[in-house]
Amino acid sequence: MPLWPASLRARLTLWFTLVLGAPLIVFAVGSYEIFASTLLDRTDQFVSEALDAFARELAAERRLLPNAVVAARKTVDEVRFRDLQVVILDSAGAVVARSGTTPALAPQPPLDLRRLVATVARTPWAGATFTLSDATGGYRVEARPVRLDGTPLRLTAAYPLHDVESVLDRIRRAFVIGLPLLLACAAAGGYFLARRSLSPVASMAERASAISASTLHERLPVPMPGDELGGLATVINDLLDRLERSFAQQRRFMTDASHELRTPTAILRTEADVTLSRDTRPEAEYRASVGVMRDAARRLTRIVDDLFLLARADAGHLVVRAADLYLEDVVHDAVRGIRPIADQRGVQVALHGIAEAPLHGDADLLGRLVLNLLDNAVKYSPHGGAVDVALARAGGAWTVRVTDHGPGIPPDAQARVFERFYRVDAARSRVEQSATSGAGLGLAIARRIAEAHGGTLVLAASAPGETTFIATLPSGGPVRAG
């Protein structure tokens, strides 16, 4: 069985009780010790003053009486103090005189004279103060030497501590009864405060347990936005916002992916069914049908490859095979690869300001980045238009700028151009020849490749007649995977 409670409410109650109880116990013990020490000091002061007075009276009696012994006996008969017993011993430790108790005083336990004499005999002759204990409190004893006409005597005063012990015992009982009651009250108060303070947590937990994938629109209550629990609820609600957006994006991704994959698979199945519907066909028809299925299979392969690349990037497993390279070579290769498609559309791809650009990165991935940007620019350029490509240095990074002179991107679509499967003109992108899958994944893949190289890809500007994308790649920064 664990000693520490598992419930947070119980732990808070226990901590509150400990934090309040420990100083309270220390205060009670300290107060008791101070009070007991004060009582003992006052007793010692009283005994010392009484012996001073007794010694003066003894000296006065000696001047009137023939010897010290008679004077001692006379003094103990005439000088008495409340609850104080005086015993006078000679140098051999024998009792010379002893005062009796006052009849009017409350009775005290008897003083063990033999034990007192034996204890005093063991103390230094110069004097001592000690406690002669017994079962009910004991006596406070002070012994000091005096000399009368050359006769050495020892004055000993014993004051009972039974009343003091009785007072201390009442204080101890009060503490023994009062401290547990105070700690019980502290525990009850701590439990009440913990329960009241944690009630918003219970409410949030109950609401959170009811939230599922189908109810991500619900949010936790925020009773006090300014306190810590309110801050926690706000953070969790922000997390739920991100989760809701992520789930919506995943659902949209799955829907779009299914739609994109359905088209080439439908073409393959339909073309195969039509081709096989007749026993014999001319060779030209077979070749045309196989060509259609080959194009559909290629499109399907490109879509699957793009999806696989994005999935690896999302999982942080995008493999970047970094090596020293020249970025201008990558750009030139991408331009050569896009020119056949650009020529078919009557679009000219022009290079401007290409400088020597050493870089540490993955040539294949960077080539795909530039090719995707060029494919997107060619796709939306008008017949007879031009695509401008520029490579320049900006601070500690290289920038690849791709500009087309097409119709531009509508303002309401500019924020979504990097979303997967999003296309400004979906119908045209499906039917036109493309160097990429044409499924609306090119810009999303290009951005992930730029991020994998520690860079960025942004839509710098878009208006009718000019759209510019800029990829920024650090010239010497580390390359990260995923």
Steps between C-alpha positions, in 0.01 A plus 500: 500500500660832397567744780449802276137555390426469130227764499616855429231629735632276780860605428408868512316443828798314643744768388279776641481315833876439507588857404269638766559228758882495499541870597217461750672207670834681498332807650330289770823319594696825498238677709496217750879501532511878544223491758666217693837676489342825619333330794826330596694828474249678723521214751879526502477875547257461792719235669812712454337813646357297791847364582645853484242617754554194716878551499462862611267396781739222602788747524288732715399219737863392537591838640238453772554132582804319645588271203418421139301185568261674740465790255416256216233324702355831617487634144326198348235526773433868440553544125266305277406532131199376311560137391877542549690264729846605629752242615833603657787252481838508664830423326456128567159493332301463824171689536544793740150646466197460279192713451156347505208561263249773564172349624290741292661395174365229279654162584786390275657157459758451777860593429735203514755655739747211480505512121532877507801487737668231294452696176624828652806320635596406145470857366794743504546688827487829311130447434261348248140510376327179396167315492437221747243295309219287634184345361293820502737774391786513746673793676718779373805516724769763547798445729751776591775528765503747794756557779402620847800589724711247318236226505426378147136422432304423184160659448267283294154609381251260339193633319230254379437484125176309533281803427720590205476143371123512548481817286724345235294183504181702433677674215612166355148364522366812332749458217433127470127565469513832315761422234315197353178702498675786319658257254161336442351844432793575268446172315127570466574852378764370260261240362231762452742736324643219286153382403388851419821581310496173304132507412579675167747219428229241559269693271768521231578129537134410464467716190827369355393138548192571289701643208570254221596515136137576410465779759826688458303823469427494874729688737586492870339756731725789602359624835780746586713586196752691713609220736715192442207263441348745257834516319511119489147485358593760239809303397296179473236680296771630269625141469147387414483774237818368341375143523171596340679674216736203463210253494316714248814520289549123521137436405532741210830336407344154500203622299718676245743211480216256441360728231837539328577129512154409378545681167803307366375172643163559335676572170701180531197288578278660238765479228569137584128415499448670166805334347396156623134539406576372147693188417712663231603855424743662262853540626468877488205490741691274738799729487285809558325330793828390657633852454201641689550247780874577507431873545246426773747266673772765481268758654399252768867426572585869529210560739600201716865613503396853601277369775776274625748789507257722693422217743870451573545874544205519743642209699843661515656226287573694183847378408726788393814365336704814542817561305696794368346626176447808286146633508532657153551150356179385666313798355640439150400132513147589609466756219616243244249252637204740475578644156334220296171566678553877480567477124175310448315786667700767322651625826857619519706428814769765546792496747612830653797580724602140565808515725729229633321370811677232705264324740485198726176315432315223316525559125201275416267668749616850407453416132146389578438826685608714203322273250173526693524880502575506125221254422253712694622817321482343153158354571346842572694702242310615189595373154802693382582616854821468694620360831793683661740313727764680708759374750660758731663534840315678780704530819604152605254318273426426137167601349335331203237731349245360251265749334221434251283754317171321518164609642626496861354338807174640640551670840267254675705206370850630571500374859414147385737444209733289718219274621499146370272429203405865476489636147384842386377351171440133572348415164793635296767341721351156447490509123825680420832323466714549810843409629341422835194302599266794438313409817570822683791359699789676328515816710442307825790269415722793399441675831580184701823454304600861569424455871700175507800705381444765768346741251162643402270519200256790478263660256674836472241675281206420276296725279358479148802482274760393755533233770829444685608215728828530694689205650765600756771247587775569756840481335680342797231391743451143620263274317236322708299194409122526493 
